[in-house]
Amino acid sequence: MMRIVASTTVLALTFAIGSTFARKYPTSGLYNVDSNVNLKDIQGTVAAFADFNGDKYTDIITLKDDQTSFSVYLWDHATWSFILFPSATVVIAQTPQPFIITNIVPGDFNHDGKLDLLVMGQADPVHNPNGELMMRVYLGDIDSGWDPNFITVPSATPHQPMAFDYNGDMLTDLLGYAFEGYQAGASSLSVWKNVYSQATPGKIFEVAPMNFTGEPGPACTLSDPHSSAFVDINGDCLADIFLTCYDAVKDQHSYVIYVNNKDQGFSFGASGLLPAGSGQVAFADIDGDGAVDLVVPACDTKGLCSIYVYYNQQVPLCTSKGQKECRQVTNLCVADPNFKFNVDPDHNTDPGALVRFPLSDVLPEGQQLLLTDPGFKGKLPVAVHVGDYNLDGYPDLLVVSGTAGDSNQPASATLLQSVLCSSDDSVCMPSAVAAKRRTFVKVTEGADALNSVQDVRAAAFLDLDEDGTVDIMLLRSVTGQQAAGRAITMIHNNYFNDAFFLKTLASNGVSPTWSGQYDTKPAKAGAKPFGVNYPGATFKFTVLDTSGKKRANQVAQYPFSTYLGLSLPYSLFGLGRTNNYVEELFVGVTRNQPEHYTTYAGVIPNSQLIIIPYQAEDESRPPQQPDTDAYGLAPGEQLGENVSSTFAEKKGGPDEWTLELYVRPGDYVPWVFVVLATTIAMLAGVVLGLNWMEKREDERERKKALHIINFDAL
């Protein structure tokens, strides 16, 4: 009964939300809301998304058009617009050495629960693009903005270091090439270990060689720019290292994956080739099988562009009785050591492994994918962004196209909807159709607000006002500003979708009561450590569709941190059409302990979940049980039907984590109450009326009985 009532309430609220939007926007589709969001006067571009003040609303960090200063615009729910936070504006002095900003990485680098910024820059990225990449950290405070006394970070090469967690302490480290070592001839990767402490407040990172364990992987020189990421590839809910490489001699792009083995470090997992002319790799569970796939845009020498989907082949979820070589629901966070991307980009010989989607028929005539933005001082790749705009549970794509190398020609953003491969589709091979792979189609209905814009230089997904829909931000070329300046267009998603969503955010383990070891200044009342841009969190969930079939999906949180990648600090995914709760939600973090993930059952759809993996320190807790291997399996145990976690519960584990669930309030709530009260009043009136009629009938019967003469008694 409780489930039925709750489900009915959720459906009522969803209907009310749709009714509210329907009154504001009468038709289903995309709407330009530039006049509402207060971003027309920005002299620059959007550099990153973050939650600066911890209010659960997405704020933006902007970079001035001359790339020498940055600001913060806070989202204000009451006015439905962005508002400049004046004290959070920092102007970088250009003496004694110029510092042209080329990347901004939000994160909590001193582990106090407040958002900090790692700012990267070069002295002359236009004329000396291979010069030293200088870095500095600005510590943040919710009330006062950024501390002007920045902390200098050891420099790197122009291959921008990526944020990750090196040793499982939930502190943000960096991976890249150290400038001093590279200058001295060293070509191996280095790690910037996070060593911040109150004893040495002027030092955050310490540079050391990056040591991989086990058998060495193939030689890899990071591509420049690269699209390396920190994301779970082998399915254990523990983020791995994904590197993109380039061999200048062979003119060949490739990737290398190092899986995370906790105390045993990172070891080689897999490698493979990428298509010629490939751009920034994106990650998404395209086919909804519970494993992250690779989305690779590429353009050949003839200007023909395609989207390649490299499907991650792992042990599938058990969906029927008697199914062998499958993964039980309880084992969604158990690694599959035999995962693979067994594809040949040129011949597509592996059955169902690869879908190549040519873009010539969906992009505007004469345009091709934009893979770089030439109007930026420094290297700025243009990424393909992934988001589920229609909440059907299958990620869609947002791509930018134009005339290569000519910023004066029309350039567009195109929304591509994920659809199931069919035998009538010339894009999918028969093997892909049999394997139920997916391809894409251009969204045209209701998309005039997007397709009519002809000066786009970059595009990204975000959720305006936290309403559970994937909206779109366009960065457009603009006159009157320097080359990095962009006009910002926000497009609100008002498609009427008969589907549910779930929004998740995992913090970096800071105490929700602001009692962390490095937190010396309490935050303002009501604020919590939500805005930390924690990289590496993994979410897996199972849901039943309307036909009763169970499927699994995987989503990564903040996998990218390089080249102004505009990664979201949270995960927003569609659940599709379902008449039930989210049955299981798995949340994994990078904490180095026997149990790095936990499970929540019966999660309400259309809600926001914030997981705070704070736990008391337990110095006596062993790092890992000796009778398990790197994948958490006992000797001789195989990943299959009956595998379960072999880690024993330890004090200070996931059972101490905090889960906060938020159902978005809105203007519809009073109306729901009015409808509910009216319905109750009507039903009460019916009951009282029927009761009165029944009593009146009984009275009539009683009076009638008094007039009956008993003749037998005479």
NORMO-V326542 format. One record per pair of residues at least 4 apart in sequence whose C-alpha atoms are under 7 Angstrom apart, sorted by sequence separation. I is the first residue (numbers start at 0). J is the second residue. D is the distance in Angstrom with one decimal. If there is no record, write none. Layout:
[[I J D] [I J D]]
//
This chain:
[[0 4 6.2] [1 5 6.1] [2 6 6.0] [3 7 6.1] [4 8 6.2] [5 9 6.2] [6 10 6.2] [7 11 6.1] [8 12 6.1] [9 13 6.1] [10 14 6.1] [11 15 6.1] [12 16 6.1] [13 17 6.3] [14 18 6.1] [15 19 6.1] [16 20 6.3] [17 21 5.9] [18 22 6.3] [19 23 6.7] [20 24 5.8] [21 25 4.9] [32 36 6.6] [62 66 6.0] [63 67 6.5] [75 79 5.7] [93 97 4.2] [107 111 6.9] [123 127 5.5] [124 128 4.4] [140 144 5.2] [177 181 6.0] [178 182 6.1] [179 183 6.3] [180 184 6.5] [181 185 4.9] [195 199 6.8] [196 200 5.9] [221 225 6.1] [246 250 5.5] [247 251 6.8] [260 264 5.2] [273 277 6.7] [284 288 7.0] [298 302 5.7] [299 303 5.6] [326 330 6.1] [327 331 7.0] [343 347 5.0] [358 362 5.9] [362 366 6.4] [375 379 6.6] [420 424 6.7] [427 431 5.8] [428 432 6.4] [429 433 6.2] [430 434 6.2] [431 435 6.2] [432 436 6.0] [442 446 6.6] [446 450 6.1] [447 451 5.6] [462 466 6.9] [480 484 5.4] [510 514 5.9] [514 518 6.4] [522 526 6.4] [543 547 5.4] [544 548 5.6] [560 564 6.2] [591 595 6.9] [627 631 5.2] [628 632 5.5] [632 636 5.9] [638 642 5.8] [651 655 6.3] [664 668 6.8] [667 671 6.2] [668 672 6.4] [669 673 6.2] [670 674 6.1] [671 675 6.0] [672 676 6.0] [673 677 6.0] [674 678 6.0] [675 679 6.2] [676 680 6.1] [677 681 6.1] [678 682 6.1] [679 683 5.9] [680 684 6.0] [681 685 6.2] [682 686 6.2] [683 687 6.1] [684 688 5.9] [685 689 6.1] [686 690 6.1] [687 691 6.1] [688 692 6.2] [689 693 6.1] [690 694 6.2] [691 695 6.2] [692 696 6.2] [693 697 6.2] [694 698 6.3] [695 699 6.4] [696 700 6.3] [697 701 6.3] [698 702 6.3] [699 703 6.2] [700 704 6.2] [701 705 6.7] [21 26 6.9] [50 55 6.5] [63 68 5.5] [75 80 5.5] [93 98 5.8] [107 112 6.3] [123 128 7.0] [139 144 5.6] [140 145 6.2] [164 169 6.2] [176 181 6.6] [180 185 5.3] [181 186 5.9] [195 200 6.6] [231 236 5.9] [246 251 5.1] [259 264 6.2] [260 265 5.8] [284 289 6.6] [298 303 5.4] [299 304 6.5] [317 322 6.5] [326 331 6.9] [342 347 6.2] [343 348 6.3] [362 367 7.0] [387 392 6.8] [427 432 6.4] [431 436 5.3] [462 467 6.6] [510 515 5.6] [513 518 6.7] [543 548 5.4] [544 549 6.6] [559 564 6.4] [590 595 5.7] [627 632 5.1] [628 633 6.4] [637 642 7.0] [50 56 6.1] [62 68 6.1] [63 69 5.9] [74 80 5.8] [75 81 5.9] [107 113 6.0] [139 145 4.4] [164 170 6.2] [231 237 5.4] [245 251 5.7] [246 252 6.5] [259 265 4.7] [284 290 5.7] [298 304 4.1] [342 348 6.9] [347 353 6.5] [387 393 6.3] [402 408 6.2] [462 468 6.0] [509 515 6.2] [543 549 4.5] [589 595 6.6] [627 633 4.5] [50 57 5.1] [51 58 6.5] [62 69 4.5] [74 81 4.4] [75 82 6.7] [107 114 5.1] [108 115 6.4] [138 145 5.6] [139 146 6.2] [164 171 5.4] [165 172 6.1] [195 202 6.1] [231 238 3.9] [232 239 6.3] [245 252 4.7] [258 265 5.4] [259 266 6.9] [284 291 4.5] [285 292 6.4] [297 304 5.6] [298 305 6.5] [342 349 5.7] [372 379 5.5] [387 394 4.4] [388 395 6.6] [420 427 6.0] [422 429 6.8] [462 469 5.1] [463 470 6.4] [477 484 6.7] [542 549 5.6] [543 550 6.6] [559 566 6.1] [588 595 5.8] [626 633 5.9] [627 634 6.6] [49 57 5.7] [50 58 5.2] [61 69 5.5] [62 70 6.7] [73 81 5.3] [74 82 6.3] [106 114 5.6] [107 115 5.3] [137 145 5.9] [138 146 5.5] [163 171 5.7] [164 172 5.4] [195 203 4.4] [230 238 4.4] [231 239 5.0] [244 252 5.8] [245 253 6.3] [257 265 5.5] [258 266 5.5] [283 291 5.1] [284 292 5.4] [297 305 5.6] [317 325 5.0] [341 349 6.6] [371 379 5.8] [372 380 6.0] [386 394 5.2] [387 395 5.2] [401 409 6.1] [402 410 7.0] [461 469 5.7] [462 470 5.4] [477 485 5.6] [513 521 6.6] [541 549 6.6] [542 550 5.8] [587 595 5.8] [588 596 6.2] [48 57 6.6] [49 58 5.3] [60 69 6.9] [61 70 5.2] [72 81 5.6] [73 82 5.2] [105 114 6.6] [106 115 5.3] [121 130 6.9] [137 146 5.9] [162 171 6.2] [163 172 5.3] [194 203 5.4] [195 204 7.0] [229 238 5.7] [230 239 5.2] [244 253 5.1] [257 266 5.0] [258 267 6.3] [282 291 6.2] [283 292 5.4] [296 305 6.0] [297 306 6.5] [316 325 5.4] [317 326 5.4] [371 380 4.1] [372 381 6.3] [385 394 6.2] [386 395 5.3] [401 410 4.1] [460 469 6.2] [461 470 5.3] [476 485 5.2] [477 486 5.7] [541 550 5.6] [542 551 6.7] [557 566 5.7] [587 596 4.0] [48 58 6.0] [49 59 6.1] [60 70 5.7] [61 71 6.2] [72 82 5.2] [73 83 6.3] [105 115 5.8] [106 116 6.1] [121 131 6.2] [137 147 6.9] [162 172 5.7] [163 173 5.8] [193 203 5.6] [194 204 5.6] [229 239 5.6] [230 240 6.6] [243 253 5.9] [244 254 5.6] [257 267 4.4] [258 268 5.6] [282 292 5.7] [283 293 6.7] [296 306 4.6] [314 324 6.5] [315 325 5.0] [316 326 4.6] [317 327 5.5] [342 352 6.2] [370 380 5.6] [371 381 5.0] [385 395 5.8] [386 396 6.3] [400 410 5.5] [401 411 6.3] [422 432 6.5] [460 470 5.7] [461 471 6.1] [475 485 5.2] [476 486 6.2] [541 551 4.4] [557 567 5.9] [586 596 5.4] [587 597 6.6] [48 59 4.8] [60 71 4.6] [72 83 4.4] [73 84 6.6] [105 116 4.6] [121 132 5.1] [162 173 4.7] [193 204 4.7] [194 205 6.6] [229 240 5.0] [243 254 4.4] [256 267 6.2] [257 268 5.1] [282 293 5.0] [295 306 5.7] [296 307 6.2] [314 325 5.4] [315 326 5.7] [316 327 6.1] [341 352 6.8] [342 353 6.4] [370 381 4.8] [385 396 4.8] [400 411 5.3] [421 432 5.6] [460 471 4.7] [474 485 5.5] [475 486 4.9] [540 551 5.6] [541 552 6.6] [557 568 5.4] [585 596 6.8] [586 597 5.5] [47 59 5.9] [48 60 6.3] [59 71 6.0] [60 72 6.4] [71 83 6.1] [72 84 5.8] [104 116 5.7] [105 117 6.3] [120 132 5.7] [121 133 6.0] [137 149 4.8] [161 173 5.4] [162 174 6.6] [176 188 5.1] [177 189 5.9] [192 204 5.2] [193 205 6.6] [228 240 6.2] [229 241 6.3] [242 254 5.5] [243 255 6.5] [256 268 5.4] [281 293 6.0] [282 294 5.9] [294 306 6.8] [295 307 5.0] [314 326 6.1] [316 328 6.9] [369 381 6.4] [370 382 6.8] [384 396 5.8] [385 397 6.4] [399 411 5.7] [400 412 6.3] [420 432 5.2] [459 471 5.8] [460 472 6.2] [474 486 5.7] [475 487 6.3] [539 551 6.9] [540 552 5.6] [556 568 6.5] [557 569 6.9] [585 597 5.8] [586 598 6.4] [633 645 6.8] [47 60 5.2] [59 72 5.4] [71 84 5.7] [103 116 6.6] [104 117 4.9] [119 132 6.5] [120 133 5.3] [136 149 5.5] [137 150 6.6] [160 173 5.7] [161 174 5.4] [175 188 5.4] [176 189 5.4] [191 204 5.3] [192 205 5.1] [228 241 5.2] [242 255 5.2] [256 269 5.2] [280 293 6.6] [281 294 4.9] [294 307 5.8] [295 308 6.3] [383 396 6.7] [384 397 5.2] [399 412 4.4] [459 472 5.3] [474 487 5.0] [539 552 5.6] [540 553 6.8] [556 569 5.7] [585 598 4.5] [631 644 6.8] [632 645 6.3] [45 59 6.7] [46 60 5.6] [58 72 5.9] [59 73 6.8] [103 117 5.8] [104 118 6.4] [119 133 5.7] [120 134 6.5] [135 149 6.3] [136 150 5.1] [160 174 5.0] [161 175 6.7] [174 188 7.0] [175 189 5.5] [191 205 5.3] [192 206 6.2] [227 241 5.3] [228 242 6.7] [241 255 6.1] [242 256 6.3] [255 269 6.0] [256 270 6.0] [280 294 5.7] [281 295 6.5] [294 308 4.7] [383 397 5.9] [384 398 6.8] [398 412 5.6] [399 413 6.3] [458 472 5.6] [459 473 6.7] [473 487 5.8] [474 488 6.5] [539 553 4.4] [556 570 5.7] [584 598 5.5] [585 599 6.5] [631 645 6.4] [45 60 6.0] [46 61 5.2] [58 73 4.8] [103 118 4.7] [119 134 4.5] [135 150 5.5] [136 151 6.5] [160 175 4.3] [174 189 6.0] [175 190 6.5] [191 206 4.5] [227 242 4.4] [241 256 4.7] [255 270 4.3] [280 295 4.8] [293 308 5.6] [294 309 6.5] [383 398 5.1] [397 412 6.9] [398 413 5.4] [420 435 6.4] [458 473 4.5] [473 488 5.0] [538 553 5.7] [539 554 6.4] [555 570 6.9] [583 598 6.6] [584 599 5.1] [45 61 4.4] [46 62 5.7] [58 74 5.4] [71 87 5.8] [102 118 6.1] [103 119 6.2] [118 134 5.6] [119 135 6.8] [135 151 4.4] [159 175 6.7] [174 190 4.7] [190 206 5.7] [191 207 6.6] [227 243 5.6] [240 256 5.7] [241 257 6.6] [254 270 5.5] [255 271 6.8] [279 295 6.7] [292 308 7.0] [293 309 4.9] [397 413 5.8] [398 414 6.7] [419 435 6.7] [420 436 5.7] [457 473 6.0] [458 474 6.0] [472 488 5.8] [473 489 6.4] [511 527 6.0] [538 554 5.2] [554 570 6.8] [583 599 5.8] [584 600 6.3] [44 61 5.5] [45 62 6.1] [57 74 6.5] [70 87 5.8] [71 88 6.6] [102 119 5.1] [117 134 6.9] [118 135 5.4] [134 151 6.4] [135 152 5.1] [158 175 6.8] [173 190 5.6] [174 191 6.4] [189 206 6.6] [190 207 5.5] [226 243 6.0] [240 257 5.1] [254 271 5.6] [278 295 6.7] [279 296 6.9] [292 309 5.8] [293 310 6.5] [397 414 4.8] [419 436 6.3] [420 437 4.8] [457 474 5.1] [472 489 4.7] [511 528 6.3] [537 554 6.1] [538 555 6.4] [583 600 4.6] [43 61 6.7] [44 62 5.4] [56 74 6.3] [70 88 4.2] [100 118 6.9] [101 119 5.8] [102 120 6.8] [117 135 5.8] [118 136 6.2] [134 152 5.2] [158 176 7.0] [173 191 4.8] [189 207 5.6] [190 208 6.0] [225 243 5.8] [239 257 6.0] [240 258 6.4] [253 271 5.6] [254 272 6.3] [277 295 6.6] [278 296 5.4] [292 310 4.9] [396 414 6.0] [397 415 6.2] [419 437 4.4] [420 438 5.8] [455 473 6.4] [456 474 5.7] [471 489 6.0] [472 490 6.2] [537 555 4.9] [582 600 5.3] [583 601 6.6] [43 62 5.5] [44 63 6.5] [69 88 5.7] [70 89 6.5] [100 119 5.7] [101 120 4.9] [117 136 4.5] [134 153 6.8] [172 191 5.6] [173 192 6.9] [189 208 4.4] [190 209 5.3] [239 258 4.7] [253 272 4.1] [254 273 6.9] [277 296 5.7] [278 297 5.7] [292 311 5.0] [396 415 5.0] [418 437 5.5] [419 438 6.2] [455 474 5.9] [456 475 5.3] [471 490 5.1] [509 528 6.9] [536 555 6.2] [537 556 6.3] [582 601 5.0] [43 63 4.0] [44 64 6.7] [69 89 5.6] [100 120 4.1] [116 136 5.6] [117 137 6.5] [134 154 5.9] [156 176 5.8] [172 192 5.2] [188 208 6.4] [189 209 4.6] [239 259 5.1] [252 272 6.1] [253 273 4.8] [277 297 3.9] [291 311 6.2] [395 415 5.8] [396 416 6.7] [417 437 6.4] [418 438 5.5] [455 475 4.3] [456 476 6.4] [470 490 6.0] [471 491 6.7] [536 556 5.2] [581 601 5.5] [582 602 6.7] [42 63 5.8] [43 64 4.0] [68 89 5.5] [69 90 6.8] [99 120 5.0] [100 121 6.7] [116 137 5.2] [133 154 4.8] [155 176 5.6] [156 177 6.3] [172 193 5.3] [188 209 5.5] [222 243 6.1] [238 259 6.6] [252 273 5.2] [276 297 5.1] [277 298 6.5] [290 311 6.1] [314 335 6.8] [395 416 4.9] [417 438 5.8] [418 439 5.5] [454 475 5.3] [455 476 6.5] [470 491 5.1] [535 556 6.1] [580 601 5.3] [581 602 5.0] [42 64 5.9] [68 90 4.3] [98 120 5.5] [99 121 5.3] [115 137 5.8] [116 138 6.6] [132 154 5.6] [133 155 6.7] [155 177 4.4] [156 178 4.9] [171 193 6.4] [221 243 5.9] [222 244 4.8] [237 259 6.6] [252 274 6.8] [275 297 6.8] [276 298 5.2] [313 335 6.3] [395 417 5.2] [417 439 4.6] [454 476 5.7] [470 492 5.0] [534 556 6.2] [535 557 6.7] [580 602 5.7] [581 603 6.5] [67 90 6.2] [68 91 5.7] [98 121 5.5] [99 122 5.9] [115 138 4.6] [131 154 6.7] [132 155 5.0] [154 177 6.3] [155 178 4.2] [170 193 6.3] [221 244 4.4] [222 245 4.7] [252 275 6.5] [274 297 6.5] [276 299 5.5] [394 417 6.4] [416 439 5.2] [417 440 6.7] [469 492 6.4] [506 529 6.2] [534 557 5.0] [535 558 6.3] [580 603 5.5] [581 604 6.6] [67 91 5.6] [98 122 5.0] [99 123 7.0] [115 139 4.7] [131 155 6.4] [132 156 5.4] [154 178 5.5] [220 244 5.2] [221 245 6.1] [251 275 6.7] [275 299 6.3] [393 417 6.3] [415 439 5.7] [416 440 5.3] [468 492 6.4] [507 531 6.9] [533 557 6.8] [534 558 5.9] [580 604 6.3] [97 122 4.8] [114 139 5.4] [131 156 5.5] [132 157 5.4] [219 244 5.4] [220 245 5.9] [313 338 4.9] [415 440 5.4] [416 441 6.2] [506 531 6.4] [532 557 6.9] [96 122 6.8] [113 139 6.1] [131 157 6.5] [220 246 7.0] [312 338 5.6] [415 441 4.6] [416 442 6.2] [507 533 5.5] [113 140 6.1] [130 157 6.7] [288 315 6.8] [311 338 6.8] [312 339 5.5] [414 441 6.0] [415 442 5.8] [506 533 6.0] [113 141 6.8] [129 157 5.8] [311 339 6.0] [312 340 6.4] [414 442 5.6] [311 340 5.4] [593 622 6.5] [310 340 6.2] [369 399 5.8] [592 622 5.3] [593 623 5.2] [67 98 6.9] [309 340 6.2] [368 399 6.0] [369 400 4.9] [373 404 6.9] [505 536 6.5] [545 576 6.3] [591 622 6.9] [592 623 6.4] [67 99 5.6] [368 400 4.2] [369 401 6.0] [544 576 6.0] [545 577 5.3] [66 99 5.5] [67 100 6.0] [367 400 5.1] [368 401 6.4] [467 500 6.4] [544 577 4.8] [545 578 6.4] [66 100 5.1] [366 400 5.8] [367 401 5.5] [369 403 6.5] [543 577 6.1] [617 651 6.2] [366 401 4.6] [367 402 6.3] [616 651 6.6] [366 402 5.3] [532 568 4.9] [543 579 6.9] [615 651 5.6] [412 449 6.8] [413 450 6.7] [614 651 5.4] [362 400 7.0] [412 450 6.6] [614 652 6.7] [411 450 6.8] [542 581 5.2] [541 581 6.3] [542 582 5.9] [411 452 6.2] [541 582 5.9] [612 653 6.9] [614 655 5.5] [310 352 5.5] [411 453 5.1] [541 583 5.5] [613 655 6.9] [614 656 6.3] [36 79 6.4] [37 80 5.7] [38 81 6.9] [309 352 6.5] [310 353 6.2] [410 453 5.0] [411 454 6.4] [412 455 6.4] [540 583 5.5] [541 584 6.8] [613 656 5.5] [35 79 7.0] [36 80 3.9] [37 81 5.8] [309 353 5.2] [409 453 4.9] [410 454 4.9] [411 455 5.3] [540 584 4.3] [612 656 4.5] [35 80 6.2] [36 81 5.7] [308 353 5.7] [409 454 5.5] [410 455 5.1] [539 584 5.8] [540 585 6.0] [611 656 5.8] [612 657 6.3] [307 353 7.0] [308 354 5.3] [410 456 6.9] [412 458 6.8] [539 585 4.9] [611 657 5.1] [131 178 6.5] [307 354 5.9] [308 355 6.5] [538 585 5.6] [539 586 6.7] [610 657 5.8] [611 658 6.4] [307 355 4.6] [538 586 4.8] [610 658 4.8] [306 355 5.8] [307 356 6.3] [537 586 5.8] [538 587 6.4] [609 658 5.9] [610 659 6.5] [305 355 6.5] [306 356 5.0] [537 587 5.0] [608 658 6.9] [609 659 5.1] [150 201 5.9] [216 267 5.3] [305 356 5.3] [306 357 6.4] [536 587 5.7] [537 588 6.5] [608 659 5.7] [609 660 6.5] [150 202 6.7] [152 204 6.5] [212 264 6.1] [215 267 6.5] [305 357 4.2] [536 588 4.7] [594 646 6.6] [608 660 4.7] [211 264 6.7] [212 265 5.9] [213 266 5.6] [214 267 6.7] [226 279 5.2] [304 357 6.2] [305 358 5.3] [535 588 6.5] [536 589 6.9] [593 646 5.8] [607 660 5.7] [608 661 6.4] [211 265 5.3] [212 266 4.9] [226 280 5.9] [304 358 5.8] [535 589 6.4] [606 660 6.7] [607 661 5.0] [211 266 5.5] [304 359 7.0] [606 661 5.7] [607 662 6.4] [47 103 6.9] [49 105 6.8] [234 290 6.3] [303 359 7.0] [597 653 5.8] [606 662 4.9] [46 103 6.5] [86 143 6.2] [87 144 4.2] [596 653 6.6] [606 663 7.0] [86 144 5.4] [87 145 5.7] [399 457 6.3] [594 652 6.6] [232 291 6.2] [399 458 6.8] [594 653 6.9] [110 170 6.7] [108 170 6.8] [51 114 5.9] [108 171 6.0] [304 367 6.3] [304 368 6.4] [158 223 5.9] [302 367 6.7] [504 569 4.9] [158 224 6.4] [163 229 6.0] [503 569 6.0] [504 570 6.4] [503 570 5.2] [502 570 5.7] [503 571 6.5] [502 571 4.4] [274 344 5.7] [356 426 6.2] [501 571 6.0] [502 572 6.5] [273 344 6.9] [355 426 6.9] [501 572 5.7] [500 572 5.8] [501 573 6.4] [354 427 6.3] [500 573 4.3] [501 574 7.0] [386 460 6.5] [499 573 6.0] [500 574 5.2] [384 459 5.9] [499 574 5.2] [381 457 6.3] [384 460 6.9] [498 574 6.6] [499 575 5.8] [498 575 4.8] [499 576 6.6] [498 576 4.7] [351 430 4.6] [352 431 7.0] [497 576 6.5] [350 430 5.0] [351 431 3.8] [361 441 6.0] [388 468 6.8] [350 431 6.7] [388 469 5.2] [356 438 6.7] [387 469 6.7] [351 434 5.5] [386 469 6.8] [354 438 7.0] [372 456 6.8] [351 436 7.0] [109 195 5.9] [52 141 5.2] [51 141 6.7] [278 370 5.8] [167 261 6.7] [236 332 5.2] [235 332 4.2] [234 332 6.0] [235 333 4.5] [234 333 6.4] [235 334 4.2] [234 334 4.8] [233 334 5.5] [234 335 6.2] [233 335 5.7] [281 383 6.7] [233 336 6.6] [279 382 5.4] [501 604 5.8] [508 611 5.7] [510 613 5.5] [500 604 6.0] [501 605 5.4] [502 606 6.4] [503 607 5.8] [504 608 6.3] [505 609 5.8] [506 610 6.4] [508 612 4.6] [509 613 5.7] [233 338 6.0] [499 604 6.0] [500 605 4.9] [501 606 5.6] [502 607 4.6] [503 608 4.7] [504 609 4.8] [505 610 4.7] [506 611 5.2] [507 612 6.9] [508 613 4.2] [287 393 6.4] [459 565 6.9] [461 567 7.0] [499 605 5.7] [501 607 6.2] [502 608 6.1] [503 609 5.8] [504 610 6.2] [505 611 5.9] [506 612 6.8] [286 393 6.6] [375 482 6.0] [389 496 6.1] [391 498 6.3] [285 393 5.9] [374 482 5.0] [375 483 5.0] [390 498 5.8] [285 394 5.8] [374 483 5.9] [390 499 6.4] [390 500 6.2] [283 394 6.9] [286 436 6.1] [286 437 6.2] [224 378 6.8] [224 380 7.0] [392 572 6.6] [392 573 4.4] [380 562 6.9] [390 572 6.7] [391 573 5.5] [392 574 4.8] [379 562 5.7] [390 573 3.7] [391 574 6.1] [392 575 4.9] [390 574 6.2] [391 575 3.8] [387 572 6.1] [390 575 5.6] [391 576 6.9] [387 573 6.1] [318 549 6.5] [128 377 6.4] [289 539 6.8] [125 376 5.5] [124 376 5.7] [125 377 6.0] [124 377 4.8] [288 550 6.6] [289 551 4.6] [290 552 6.9] [291 553 6.3] [287 550 6.8] [288 551 5.4] [289 552 4.1] [290 553 5.8] [287 551 6.0] [288 552 5.9] [289 553 4.9] [287 552 5.0] [284 552 6.4] [284 553 5.9] [284 554 6.9] [283 554 6.7] [101 377 6.1] [334 630 5.7] [238 535 5.2] [237 537 6.9] [236 537 5.4] [335 638 6.6] [230 535 5.9] [229 535 5.8] [231 537 6.9] [330 642 6.7] [326 639 5.5] [327 640 5.9] [330 643 5.9] [325 639 5.4] [326 640 5.8] [329 643 6.7] [324 639 5.3] [325 640 5.7] [324 640 6.5] [323 640 6.8] [197 517 6.6] [230 555 6.3] [230 558 5.6] [229 558 5.0] [262 591 6.9] [228 558 5.3] [229 559 7.0] [261 591 5.5] [228 559 5.3] [169 507 5.8] [169 508 6.8] [237 587 6.2] [236 587 4.9] [237 588 6.3] [238 589 6.6] [237 589 5.8] [260 629 5.2] [260 630 7.0] [163 534 6.1] [162 534 6.9] [163 535 6.8] [141 522 6.7] [76 464 6.3] [112 509 5.7] [111 509 6.7] [162 560 6.0] [110 509 6.7] [161 560 5.6] [161 561 5.9] [160 561 7.0] [159 561 6.1] [111 515 6.3] [111 517 5.4] [110 517 6.6] [111 518 4.8] [56 464 6.4] [56 465 6.2] [113 528 6.2] [29 445 5.9] [64 480 6.5] [65 481 6.1] [112 528 4.5] [114 530 5.8] [28 445 4.0] [29 446 5.5] [31 448 5.9] [64 481 5.3] [113 530 6.6] [114 531 5.2] [27 445 6.4] [28 446 6.0] [30 448 5.7] [64 482 6.7] [65 483 6.6] [113 531 6.3] [29 448 5.9] [64 483 4.7] [112 531 6.3] [64 484 4.2] [169 589 6.3] [169 590 5.8] [167 589 5.3] [168 590 5.7] [167 590 4.5] [168 591 6.4] [107 531 5.0] [167 591 4.3] [106 531 5.1] [164 589 6.8] [106 532 4.9] [105 532 6.2] [106 533 6.5] [44 483 6.9] [43 483 6.5] [44 484 5.5] [43 484 4.1] [44 485 5.0] [42 484 6.3] [43 485 5.6] [39 486 6.9] [39 487 6.8] [38 487 6.5] [33 488 5.7] [33 489 5.7] [104 560 6.0] [32 489 5.7] [31 489 6.1] [32 490 5.8] [31 490 4.5] [32 491 6.4] [102 561 6.8] [30 490 5.4] [31 491 6.3] [102 562 5.5] [103 563 6.5] [29 490 6.3] [30 491 5.1] [102 563 5.4] [29 491 5.7] [30 492 6.7] [29 492 4.9] [28 492 6.5] [29 493 5.6] [28 493 5.1] [29 494 6.8] [27 493 5.6] [28 494 4.6] [27 494 4.5] [27 495 5.5] [54 526 6.6] [53 526 5.6] [53 527 5.7] [55 529 6.7] [53 528 6.1] [53 529 5.0] [53 530 5.1] [52 530 6.9] [51 530 5.6] [50 530 4.4] [49 530 6.3] [49 532 6.7] [47 563 6.5] [46 563 5.5] [48 565 6.3] [47 565 5.1] [48 566 6.9] [46 565 6.7] [48 567 6.0] [49 568 6.2] [48 568 6.9] [19 667 6.7] [16 667 6.6] [15 667 5.8]]
//
